[in-house]
């Protein structure tokens, strides 16, 4: 019986560090990465774990506009970011629909385990 307990203890010690260092991942987004959508007024990002809303957010930059080959990057401002009741979804409400163009979205979250994660993707608006 003591071999069984020793093996169980060793296994639990081996498993616990992995659980403690699990990091949240972006599971889905709307618009999705590399998608082309019609003038959105809201963006959503759903993560695999809960995160701390006040320490998390997005940066949204228009990187191209139809008919303007030399369009400089233009940060989009004035949006509101909130955490949905599930604690895993960030909802970005825009002040008005995004105009046609290409966009880069960079996100950053602080997980419930206090680890900061970041990532990003691009999408287009037609």
C-alpha angles and dihedrals in degrees: 000000000000091000088056092051092046091051092047091050092048091049093049091050090050093050100044099067090055091052092048093053099043110133129209118251131201104254100178143350139192113245090033123224112285092004125139112220140173114258104303122207094188135040125197131195120187120199133196094240137033117269139194108262099202091056096043134075150125140258115213122195130181104223101178141016127201111262094015111093093176097047108152117224109274120198114224112227138180100055126132124228123205138167116240118233091262089067090225102078126077115205118200113195113198122211089231138357115290113253122235113289144084123294140194118209120196118189133192128185137177110219125220086259089061094248117137117225129181140181143144149202142192133242139170134231118211 
